[in-house]
Amino acid sequence: MNATAERFRQLWRVLGSVRLALFLFLILAMGCLIGTLVPQGLSDREVMARYGPGTARWLLALRMTDLYHSLGFQALFVALSVNLIACTLQRLPKTHAILRNRDDFLDPAKLTKYKLHRVMEVPADFSKVRPTAETVLRRAFGHLQHLHAPADALALVAEKGRWSRYMVYVIHVSVLWIFLGALMGSLYGFKGIMNVAEGETTQEIFLPRQRTMIALPFAVRCNDFDVSFYENGVPKEFRSNVTVLEGDTPVLNASVRVNDPMSYRGITFYQASYGALLKRARVAFTKPDEGERFELDLPFGEALPFGATDRKVQLVDFTADFRGLGPAVAIATWKEGEQPSGTWILMNHPDFHGNRLLGYHVTVLASERGYYTGFQVKRDPGVPVVLSGFVALLIGLLCTFYVSHRKLYLWAHRDNPGTQLVIAARTNKKSLAFEREFQHICDRLADTLHRRTKGHTAP
């Protein structure tokens, strides 16, 4: 039983050790370095094409291309959290015990052992020293504490920055708070793609990492898309005018530009891409040798009867530039129980010999085109938590490094003639700056009392 308890105590000490914290932070830094060097969010095909089969197999097995969502990375955050919690639980009671301990009596002999101390004899009567000393110390430190002392003596303690000793634990809690926000974003957030054609409405987005579609609790309609170009053909600006719909009720109208996103119900839409699309086309099908010809008005993606036959025909794809030959449309035809067959039709080259489908020469007579807009859709419920954690972390760091716990003691007793004073002080950090402050307080007190000095200030 004692051996088990001792092993548990050793484990508890290791979990709260600074060495473990430094080791975990080193592993975290190495992981972040790998995540920076290896592009994140690539598909398996892109990884294969970029690194080759051998390297790609290892990268995918170790999830190096999705490192920040991997189980190992999340386990690292859990280990850091356990380390911080153990460190806090081990050290906080000791800090609290130190600060809870209050002085009841002062020993002037012990005060002279302090690194910062001064012994002064002043000609002023003891009755005048008391109010003067209280005024000077209260002006420098604020609150004063009177300790037990004989009738012909005075014992004062002035303290400042006592709360700063707790700031290191504020840092611990803020780091845990940031970890919690990151975990919330990983578990309940998403990052996907939404493509919306002009005049159309959708509420579905594609999540590349999960390779699935999800539906938003509201719909987005693209009212208009506009793109402007530089003289060399490079896009200058593209903008989407959209409406957010709750059911059939419009609730928000917005213009989404690059670097000017739209947010609604915690979901942010970034203008990411755009593309040309074909809404409908008037297509002629001709067999010159047989004298057969008919025309169809085909909406994109909608199957219609293929003339007088028992087949169906459909516009299935469109590209604005097919191998440098201009716009082209893919047309497919099929009948029940048969695999579809189709081909690309060059829209600007009606006499092209390859514009043929099942013996028909195909010509696009007219078309109605438009644009679709591509949004990157992101939801991260952990962002407010992470931001508040960083604010708390910044406050904790500033207070930890720039605010010190300072304590000043004063003992005065009636002497014959005059009064003798013993002043001592200590601080937990910034000792050089506090030494100058201590000297200033002593000089001001001595000048006020028209003192004559006896003793020394320790270097």
KEBAFI-53587 format. One line per 3 residues: number of its first residue (from 0); for each residue x negated, y, z of C-alpha. Coordinates in pm, whole numbers, plus 50000, padded with zeros to 5 digits. Example, Ala and Ser with C-alpha at 12.3 -4.5 7.8 and 13.67 -1.06 7.14 Angstrom:
BEGIN
0> 48770,49550,50780 | 48633,49894,50714
***
This chain:
BEGIN
0> 50000,50000,50000 | 49721,50242,50091 | 49532,50151,49771
3> 49842,50220,49560 | 49896,50555,49732 | 49533,50648,49676
6> 49555,50561,49305 | 49869,50772,49280 | 49695,51065,49449
9> 49399,51032,49209 | 49635,51026,48911 | 49819,51330,49048
12> 49489,51519,49085 | 49390,51429,48728 | 49727,51541,48589
15> 49681,51882,48751 | 49314,51926,48670 | 49172,52211,48466
18> 48953,51965,48274 | 49260,51785,48143 | 49415,52118,48042
21> 49101,52218,47849 | 49086,51877,47679 | 49450,51897,47571
24> 49408,52253,47443 | 49103,52136,47243 | 49309,51856,47084
27> 49588,52106,47013 | 49342,52344,46846 | 49205,52061,46630
30> 49560,51966,46530 | 49641,52324,46434 | 49322,52335,46227
33> 49425,52020,46040 | 49774,52163,45990 | 49617,52475,45839
36> 49381,52290,45605 | 49635,52029,45489 | 49941,52187,45319
39> 50257,52111,45514 | 50596,52011,45376 | 50472,51841,45057
42> 50676,51558,44909 | 50522,51210,44881 | 50482,51259,44505
45> 50303,51592,44554 | 50068,51436,44811 | 49987,51152,44571
48> 49919,51395,44287 | 49702,51624,44499 | 49489,51374,44696
51> 49510,51046,44509 | 49662,50715,44629 | 49391,50622,44883
54> 49377,50951,45075 | 49751,51010,45036 | 49827,50674,45201
57> 49639,50780,45516 | 49784,51132,45517 | 50139,50999,45489
60> 50084,50723,45746 | 49950,50974,46000 | 50211,51235,45898
63> 49940,51492,45833 | 50162,51671,45580 | 50434,51717,45843
66> 50206,51744,46144 | 50407,51987,46355 | 50712,51757,46351
69> 50517,51437,46415 | 50563,51227,46727 | 50196,51268,46820
72> 50212,51647,46812 | 50527,51647,47022 | 50363,51405,47267
75> 50073,51651,47298 | 50314,51927,47400 | 50474,51694,47654
78> 50129,51614,47801 | 50045,51985,47825 | 50378,52049,47995
81> 50314,51773,48251 | 49966,51914,48315 | 50102,52267,48374
84> 50380,52142,48601 | 50136,51931,48806 | 49888,52218,48827
87> 50161,52457,48945 | 50301,52216,49204 | 49953,52148,49343
90> 49840,52511,49373 | 50153,52716,49433 | 50208,52596,49794
93> 49848,52690,49881 | 49887,53036,49731 | 50217,53085,49910
96> 50064,52975,50241 | 49779,53226,50199 | 50019,53511,50129
99> 50260,53409,50403 | 49984,53427,50662 | 50009,53768,50828
102> 49755,53935,51056 | 49875,53991,51412 | 49553,54124,51566
105> 49234,54287,51440 | 48888,54210,51570 | 48661,54510,51500
108> 48353,54288,51532 | 48479,54066,51248 | 48558,54371,51035
111> 48192,54470,51038 | 48112,54134,50873 | 48308,54226,50560
114> 48108,54317,50250 | 48301,54644,50230 | 48311,54817,50568
117> 48226,55145,50733 | 48195,55250,51099 | 48262,55617,51175
120> 48267,55833,51485 | 48472,56149,51458 | 48500,56433,51708
123> 48879,56445,51672 | 49090,56331,51964 | 49253,55988,51931
126> 49602,56141,51934 | 49518,56337,51616 | 49346,56047,51442
129> 49657,55829,51433 | 49883,56052,51215 | 49593,56156,50993
132> 49484,55795,50926 | 49842,55688,50856 | 49889,55973,50606
135> 49566,55902,50416 | 49620,55526,50395 | 49989,55553,50307
138> 49903,55791,50025 | 49647,55543,49889 | 49833,55214,49947
141> 50194,55296,50019 | 50321,55052,50280 | 50140,55020,50616
144> 50164,54747,50877 | 50099,54824,51244 | 49937,54540,51436
147> 49920,54475,51808 | 49658,54692,51980 | 49587,54833,52329
150> 49733,55171,52422 | 49405,55353,52345 | 49358,55178,52006
153> 49517,55171,51660 | 49527,54871,51421 | 49654,54919,51066
156> 49668,54697,50758 | 49738,54841,50413 | 49801,54604,50123
159> 49852,54645,49749 | 49907,54404,49462 | 50005,54112,49683
162> 50244,53982,49415 | 49964,53963,49154 | 49850,53629,49296
165> 50175,53475,49163 | 50113,53596,48806 | 49909,53289,48713
168> 50224,53084,48778 | 50425,53325,48563 | 50179,53234,48286
171> 50238,52864,48351 | 50617,52906,48337 | 50602,53123,48025
174> 50392,52862,47842 | 50645,52594,47941 | 50923,52827,47823
177> 50748,52865,47485 | 50714,52486,47459 | 51086,52454,47533
180> 51168,52703,47256 | 50949,52514,47010 | 51119,52187,47108
183> 51464,52344,47062 | 51365,52461,46714 | 51231,52117,46625
186> 51540,51928,46749 | 51824,52165,46662 | 51682,52381,46384
189> 51651,52317,46012 | 51487,52459,45701 | 51648,52395,45365
192> 51727,52517,45016 | 52055,52651,44878 | 52112,52721,44508
195> 52423,52921,44418 | 52531,53015,44066 | 52673,53359,43995
198> 53042,53367,44079 | 53032,53035,44262 | 53062,52941,44628
201> 52887,52670,44827 | 52817,52574,45184 | 52575,52286,45124
204> 52199,52305,45164 | 51929,52049,45087 | 51678,51961,45359
207> 51354,51852,45186 | 51195,51704,45498 | 51494,51480,45575
210> 51584,51444,45203 | 51951,51496,45277 | 52232,51747,45231
213> 52414,51920,45515 | 52714,52153,45517 | 52708,52493,45688
216> 53005,52599,45905 | 53073,52877,45653 | 53042,52931,45277
219> 52829,53168,45069 | 52945,53319,44740 | 52701,53477,44494
222> 52889,53774,44351 | 52605,53896,44131 | 52239,53830,44066
225> 52004,54086,43917 | 51641,54053,43813 | 51406,54319,43674
228> 51072,54259,43505 | 50742,54436,43453 | 50629,54502,43095
231> 50417,54185,43097 | 50722,53974,43180 | 50641,53915,43547
234> 50949,53948,43773 | 50949,54283,43949 | 51246,54235,44181
237> 51531,53990,44212 | 51835,54056,44428 | 52146,53859,44520
240> 52473,54025,44621 | 52653,53770,44835 | 52965,53733,45048
243> 52993,53509,45352 | 53331,53336,45383 | 53493,53184,45691
246> 53751,52965,45526 | 53887,53195,45255 | 53826,53513,45455
249> 53527,53734,45364 | 53338,53827,45681 | 53011,53974,45551
252> 52884,54137,45233 | 52508,54166,45194 | 52231,54218,44943
255> 51946,53968,44980 | 51603,54065,44845 | 51252,53929,44885
258> 51133,54024,45237 | 51485,54151,45316 | 51682,53846,45438
261> 52040,53810,45554 | 52132,53656,45891 | 52469,53525,46005
264> 52555,53310,46307 | 52187,53244,46377 | 52117,53124,46020
267> 51884,53332,45800 | 51886,53340,45420 | 51564,53437,45240
270> 51553,53518,44869 | 51317,53250,44742 | 51378,53174,44374
273> 51612,53206,44081 | 51674,53041,43747 | 51879,53056,43430
276> 52185,52834,43383 | 52441,52758,43118 | 52805,52813,43209
279> 52967,52688,42887 | 52886,52637,42520 | 53075,52613,42190
282> 52927,52311,42013 | 52987,52182,41659 | 52948,51811,41568
285> 52906,51742,41197 | 52863,51436,40970 | 52792,51601,40631
288> 52797,51273,40439 | 53142,51181,40566 | 53282,51535,40565
291> 53360,51512,40938 | 53332,51816,41162 | 53483,51925,41491
294> 53406,52184,41754 | 53430,52159,42134 | 53427,52425,42402
297> 53226,52246,42674 | 53206,52382,43031 | 52875,52284,43188
300> 52896,51962,43386 | 53254,51882,43283 | 53327,51570,43073
303> 53568,51608,42777 | 53694,51370,42507 | 53444,51335,42224
306> 53663,51428,41929 | 53902,51153,41815 | 53682,50877,41959
309> 53721,50688,42285 | 53404,50844,42420 | 53331,51130,42660
312> 53081,51412,42609 | 52920,51642,42866 | 52658,51916,42900
315> 52428,51763,43161 | 52121,51990,43170 | 51984,52323,43051
318> 51641,52483,43028 | 51555,52839,42930 | 51242,52725,42742
321> 51203,52373,42609 | 50833,52315,42531 | 50794,52667,42395
324> 51086,52632,42151 | 51335,52843,42340 | 51652,52745,42525
327> 51786,52392,42497 | 52081,52200,42632 | 52100,51828,42711
330> 52419,51662,42583 | 52523,51310,42678 | 52803,51086,42557
333> 52938,50753,42682 | 53239,50529,42699 | 53374,50293,42963
336> 53131,50013,43043 | 52842,50164,42844 | 52526,50343,42951
339> 52526,50714,42855 | 52306,50824,42566 | 52196,51179,42506
342> 51941,51420,42369 | 51809,51776,42394 | 51957,52023,42146
345> 51752,52334,42054 | 51994,52625,42072 | 51790,52873,41865
348> 51704,52621,41591 | 52035,52496,41448 | 51869,52325,41149
351> 51620,52129,41359 | 51624,51766,41243 | 51618,51639,41602
354> 51952,51800,41688 | 52136,51472,41640 | 52363,51261,41861
357> 52519,50929,41749 | 52479,51026,41385 | 52627,51375,41436
360> 52427,51687,41366 | 52478,51909,41672 | 52480,52289,41659
363> 52534,52528,41949 | 52751,52804,41805 | 52784,53024,42115
366> 52700,53005,42481 | 52776,53179,42805 | 52472,53196,43032
369> 52403,53321,43380 | 52167,53290,43671 | 52158,53091,43988
372> 51991,53226,44299 | 51780,53015,44531 | 51779,53078,44906
375> 51554,52938,45171 | 51790,52876,45461 | 51650,52859,45810
378> 51796,52812,46154 | 51576,52811,46463 | 51765,52844,46793
381> 51434,52841,46978 | 51315,53178,46841 | 51470,53394,47121
384> 51330,53152,47379 | 50981,53163,47224 | 50986,53545,47197
387> 51094,53588,47559 | 50824,53340,47659 | 50559,53540,47475
390> 50675,53861,47646 | 50653,53692,47986 | 50313,53546,47893
393> 50181,53891,47793 | 50306,54046,48117 | 50154,53764,48319
396> 49817,53794,48144 | 49803,54172,48184 | 49892,54152,48553
399> 49651,53863,48614 | 49353,54040,48461 | 49426,54403,48550
402> 49608,54393,48885 | 49420,54284,49195 | 49528,54196,49546
405> 49365,54458,49769 | 49374,54474,50146 | 49236,54746,50377
408> 49199,54727,50757 | 49156,55015,50999 | 49070,54993,51366
411> 49049,55308,51576 | 48998,55338,51951 | 48942,55620,52193
414> 48576,55697,52253 | 48409,55941,52485 | 48396,56185,52328
417> 48611,56162,52011 | 48725,55848,51834 | 48552,55553,51670
420> 48689,55406,51347 | 48607,55075,51177 | 48735,55045,50818
423> 48701,54727,50610 | 48850,54600,50285 | 48855,54306,50045
426> 48991,54223,49702 | 49028,53909,49491 | 48898,54071,49168
429> 48759,54392,49020 | 48532,54438,49322 | 48318,54715,49171
432> 48619,54934,49093 | 48768,54869,49435 | 48437,54954,49604
435> 48454,55301,49450 | 48815,55334,49566 | 48717,55222,49916
438> 48436,55478,49934 | 48676,55750,49821 | 48932,55659,50089
441> 48666,55655,50361 | 48521,55991,50249 | 48865,56149,50234
444> 48950,56019,50581 | 48617,56139,50721 | 48646,56482,50563
447> 48996,56518,50695 | 48885,56434,51047 | 48563,56643,51022
450> 48374,56333,51101 | 48022,56260,51188 | 47920,55922,51048
453> 47760,55635,51225 | 47694,55299,51067 | 47675,55205,50700
456> 47861,55076,50399 | 47741,54742,50283 | 47600,54738,49932
***
